[in-house]
Amino acid sequence: MATSEQRRGSRRRRRGEHFLGRVGAARHVAGPVSFLNPTTRLLPVEREGEAKTIAGGAKTAAAGAESPPREREREREQHPERAQGEVYHVWRSRDNRKGRHSVAVTRAYRDRAGADEVPPATDALRPCLAGVGKMFARFPVWDVSYDVAVVFTLGSVVWVINAFFVWLPLAAPGTEFPGETTMGGGVTACVGATIFEFGSVLLMLEAVNENRSDCFGWALEDALERRRSAAAAATAHATGRFVLRQRADCSHHHRSKWSLFHHPRQETDAAAADEEAAADEESPKTQARTWSWWPTWYELKTHYFRDIGFLACSSQMFGATVFWISGFTGLPPVLSSLSVPAQNGIFWLPQVIGGTGFIVSSLLFMLETQKKWWLPAPKVLGWHIGFWNFIGALGFTACGAVGFGGTRDAIQYASTLSTFIGSWAFLIGSLIQWYESLDKYPLTAVDKMSDIARIESMS
């Protein structure tokens, strides 16, 4: 009969394996807040074929053989000239929700391997321009992350139009036309709030459908298989050179082109299937699913209530829902029938509460990308999205807070100017998010791997 300590250990294992899967075997994990789930993990990029052996690691060890991680460790010690140690998967919780696969290489390895073996870093000018071009040429509507970005971009455009309707007549009275502030401003506010609410629903669906296994989008393929010349192949093999390439066998739901909300289970190798079956027998509650409309209570307790990204999405959803009340009451027939106390209670107050929800959400999204809670991460794309959304949230909150001051021209000017600034900030953040949703395989070059691997000291 299992002891209480064994039962607690089993629960801890299930908590760690439920969503992290074999990613949980990573030696180096980190997060900005110790009592919340880690947000960053490092794993050496495996050579092609190694990923399939990991799934059978537990069975191999149980049979008395050396486990695949130890085999890889021993091989790295015997062949230090090979790429491991210079090429790392950089797993981030945000990237996992977005279906992105980040990898980091040292510049020395990239220069040594050459352009044929290592693609160019995606943060260089030319790849960035190519990424912008994708925004006009690619429309993966089956990808919920893409839909989130596009919906929030459309909503931000509507809010920018709204800001011109309500602020421009005060800044340049000669441009005002009949019904601009009341009808134009009221209708666009309601439409913009509705679009933000719909985007927040998609954001929650994205959060609860993160990838729950060890899917990595990069692998090192032996250069021997890629060389056309036998002599060149022998030379490449002798020097331990490998080609860094994208893998096509990852199971993120973002890749399915059949349906947005239903994705058939993909085929897995026999070892992985056996491992998943064994996990299901140990804890039926951890069974993998291809799509979820809402997490179970077990999932909420063991994972989501400590997941920064889920908390951020929940705050965004709460803020958008409350903010929508202001969008509805801002319609001319409704607003004109409200007394001043009623306007304060159901028009201005929901803007303050909803905007506060946006502020918390943006701060959490920024926090999720940081190594420490006090250290900004300006080199991470997701951090900039959170930052610009934070500026936008401040603008929307200030609009409602200033609105309590009355109908004086100076008060109205400050309130509408806050909306104007906030709308543009939201638009910038949404456009960056659109770019991010199409950049599924970011590659970063660093001077030394310690620039990335410094999180080892935090694990």
N, C-alpha and C positions, 0 to 999 in steps of 0.2 A: 504494500500500500504506500502511495507517494506521501512523503512528508510535506509539511506546510512550506518548507524552504524550496523543495522541488516544485511544488505547485506555483510558488511565486516566480521561480526561475522560468518555468514554462510560460507563464503569462508575459513575463518580460520578453522572452524570445518571440512570442506571437505578436506583441506590440511592435517589436523592431522589424519583424519580417513581413507584417501584413501589407505594408505599402512599399517599404524599402526593398523587399525581396533580397536578392543576392547582392544588391547595392550595399546592404547593411554590412557586408563583409569588408567594406572599405576600411582601411586602417586610419585614414585621416579624414575626420569629419569636423565641422565647425559650424557655429551659429552665433549671431550677435547677442542672443539672450539665452542664458544657460538652462532655464526651466522650460523653454520651448524647443520644438523639434529643430535639429540642425538643418541648415539651409545650403551648405556647400560640402561637397565631397571630392576627393581626388582619387583617381585610379589610373595606373599606368595603362596606356593603350595596348590592348592585347594584339598579338599577331593573329592573323586569320586562322581560325580553327580552334583557338584556345577557348573562345566563348562557349563553344559547344561542350567542352570538357568540364566547365565549371559546374554545370547543372548536376553532373554525376559526382561531384566532389565528396558529398557526404557519404554516398554509397561506397565510393572507392576507399575512403578512410575507414569506414566500418568494416570493410573486407581486409583491412590490415595493410593496404598499399599506401604509398605516399600520396597526400592530397595534392590536387592540381596547383593550389597556391604555393605550396612548398616546392613543387616541381619548377614552377616559374621562378621562384626566388632563387633556387639553386642554379637554374639556367642563366639568370641574370648575373650571378656571381661568376659563372664560368665564361660568360661572353659579355663582358662589360662594354665592348665596343658597339653593341647593338642598341637599338633605338630606345628601349625601355629606360626610363629615368630622364629622358629628354622629350618625351611625348606623353602628355597626360590628358585624360578626360577631366574636364572641369564640370562636375555635375552640380547644378543649382536647382533649387526647388521651383523657382520661377520658370527656368528653361524647361523643366519637366512638364509643367502645366502647358507651356506653349508648344511642346513638341520640338524643342530645339536641342541640338547636340553640340556642345562647346568642346573645343580641344585647344590645348596650348603646347607650343613647341619652343625650344630654345632657338635663338637666331643662329647659334653655332651649328646646330643640327640641320637647320633649314639650309644654311649656306653650304654645308658639307654635302647634303643630299642632293641639292639642286632642285630646279623647278619641275623636273620630271617626276620627282618622288614626293615633293611637298607642295600643295597648292599655295597660292599667295595668301597672306593674312587678309582677312575680310575687313579689317579696320583701316586698310590703305585706301588712298583716294579712288583708284580705279574700281576696286570691288564695291566701294560705297556708292559710286555713281551707277554701277550696274544694279545695285540693290534698289536705288531710287527708280531706275528704269523698270524694274519688276513691278513696281506699284502701278504702272500704266499698262502693263502687258500681261500680268497674271491675276486671275480671279478665282482662287480656290474656295468657292463658297461652301464646300463640304467641310472646311476646316473651321471649327468653332472659334479658334483664336483669331483667325482672319476676320470672321464675322464680328467679333467683339470690337476689334480695332476699327473696322469700317463703320459700324453703327455709332460708336462714340465720335468718330470723325464727322459723320453726318449731323449728329446731335450738336457738336461744337460749332459747325457751320451755321446751323439754325440759331444758336445762341449769339454768334457774332452778328448775324442779321438783326436779331432782337436788340443787341446792344446799340447798333446804329440807329434803330428806330427810337429808342428811349433816350439816348445820350446826345445824338447829333442835334436835335432841335434845341437843346439847351446850350450846346457849344456853338452852333451856327444857326440862330433862329430863322435866318432867311431861307434855309433849306426845308423848313417844315411844310408838310402838306396835310390836308384834313384827314383825321383818323390815324395819323402815323403813330402817335404814342399810345393811344387807347386801343384801337383795333389791331394795328400792326404789331405793337409791342405785346399785347395780351395774347393774341393767337400764336405768335412765334414762341412765346414763353411756355404756353401749354404744349405745343408740339415738341419743343426742345426737351421739356421735362419728361414727356412720354417716351421719347427716344432714349433718353438716359436711363429710364426705368427698364426698358426692353434690353438695353445693353447690359445693365446690371444683372438681369436674369441670365443672359448668356454667360456673363462672367462667373456666376455661381455654378452653372453647368460645367464650365471649363475647370473650375476649381475641384469639383468632386469627380472629375474624370481624368485626373492626372494619371500618367503611366505608373503602374504598380509593380513593375519588375525591372530587371537590370538591362534595359535596352540602351545600347550605346551606338551612336551613329557613325563611329569611325573605327577603322581597323588598319593594322599594318600587314600588308600583303608581301610575301617574300618576293624580292626583286627577281629571283630566278624565274618566276612564272611570267614575268612581264617583259623580259628581255627577248628580243628577236634573234640576237646573235648568241650562239652557244658560248663563244669565248667571252663575250661581255657578261653573259649570265654567270659563268664560272667566277669571273672577277667580282661581280656584285655579291655573289653568295659568299665568297671568301672574306669580303670586308664586312659582311653582316648588314647589307643595306636593304631597306624595306621601303615599299611604296605606301604612303598614307593616303587612304581612299575612303570614300563614303560607303557605308553598308546599306543594303536595301532590305534587310530583314527585321527592321525594328517594328514594334507593334503599337506605337502611338496611334490613337484613333484619328489623329490629324491626317494620316496618310490615306484613309479610306475615301474613295470617291463615289461610293454607292449611295450613301445617305448621311445626313448631318447628325441624326439622333439615334441611329442604330448601326452598329458596326459588327459584322460577323467575326467570330473568334478565329484568329489566324492559326495556321498550323505551326506546331512547335516540334522540336526534336524529341525523341523518345525519352531521353534522360530528363529533360526539363518537364515533360509531361508526368513522368514518374514522381519527380520531386514535388510538383504541384499537387498530385494526388495524395502523396504522403502528408503534405501540409493540410490538405482538406480533411483527411481522416483525423488528424490531431485536433484541428479546430475548424468545424464546419463554417463558422462565422467568417473565416478569412478567405472564403472561396472567391476567386477572381471573377470579375464581371467585365464585359466589354463596354457597357454604358450604364450610367446611373443617373436617375433623375434627382435622387436625394440620398445621402449616406444613411446607413443604419445607425442605431443608437450605439452599438458596439464600436463602429468606426468613428463616430463623434468622440466617444470617451477616450479611445486609445490613440487617436491620431489628430483629428481635425481641430479639436479644442486647443491643441498645442501647436497647430500649424499656422505660421505667420501669414502665409498667403491666403488661407481660408478665412482667417480673422479679418484680413484686409478686404476680401471680397464681401464678407458679411457686413462689414461697416459700410461699404459702398452701396450695397443693396438697401440697407436701412436708411442711409442718407437719401438715396434716390427716391425711395418710397415716400418718405416724409416731405421731401422737396416737391414731389408731384402735387401735393395738396396746394402749394403756392401757385404752381402752374395752372391748376384748375380754377382756383379762386381769383386768379389774375385776369380771367376772361372778362371783357367789358360788362356784359349783363350781370355777372356775379359781383364783380368788384364795386360797381356803381351802387349796388343795393346794400352794401355793408356799411355799418357805422364805423367810426374811428376805433372804438375798442374791439369790434369784430375784425377789422382789418389787422389790428395788431396781433390778435389771437390766431387767426387762420390764414393770414397772408404773410406778414413779416416774420412771425415766430417760426413757422415751418421752414422758412429760408435759413434762419439761424441754426435750427436743429439739423436740418438736412445738410447744410454747408459744413457743420461741425463733423457730421458723419463722413463727408468727403475729406476733411482734413485728417481725421484719424486714419482713414483708408490710405491716403497718399503717404502719410508718415510710415505706416506699416509696410507698404510696398517698397519704400526707400530702405527701410530697416532690413527687409528680407534680402536685399542684395549686398548688405554691408558685412564685413568681417567682425566688426565691433559696433556696438550700438551708437557710439559717439564718433565713429570714423566714416565720413562720406565715401562713396564709391563712384567717383565721376567717370571711371573707365568702363563701367558696366552700363549697357544700354537701358536696362530696366530701371536703374537708379534715376536717370534723366526723365523717364516717363513719370515716375513718382514725384520727382521734383516739380515738373511743370504742372502736374495735376494738383500739387500742393499749393502752388501760386494761384491756380484757378479756384481752388476751394476757398482760399483766403478771400479772394475777390467776391465770390458768391455769398460767403458768410458776412462780409463787411457790408454788402448791399442790403441784406436784411437788417443787420444791426443798426446801420445809419438810418434806415427807413423809419424806425421808431421815433425819429426826431421831428417828424411833422412834414408839412408841405412847403416849407420855405425853399426858395430857389437854390440856395447854397446846399441844403440838405439833399434835395433831389439831384443836384449836379454830382455830389459826392457819391450818392447811392448808385446812380446810373453809370458813373465812371468806373466804379468798382466792378460792375457787371461787364463793362467793356473790357477791362484788363483781364478779368477772370475768364471771359469767353475766349480771348485770344490765347491765353495760357493753356486752357483745355485743348484748344485746337492744335497747338504745337505738340503737346503731350500725346494726343491721339494720332497725329501724323507719324511721330516716332514709333508709336506702338504698331501702326500699320507696317512700317518698315521692318520692325522686329518680327512681326508675324510671318514675313516672307523670307527672313534670314534664318533658315533652319539649321545651317551648319557653320556657325561662326568659328573662325580659326584665329588665334592670337599668337603673336611671336613675342617672346620675352628675352631679356638679356641672359637671365639665368632662371632655372626652374624654381629657385627659392623665392622669386618674385610672386609665384603662384603658390608654391608649397609652404609658405610661411604659416599657413594655417595648421601645419603639423604641430607647432608648439601649443596650439589651442585644443588639440584633440585629447 
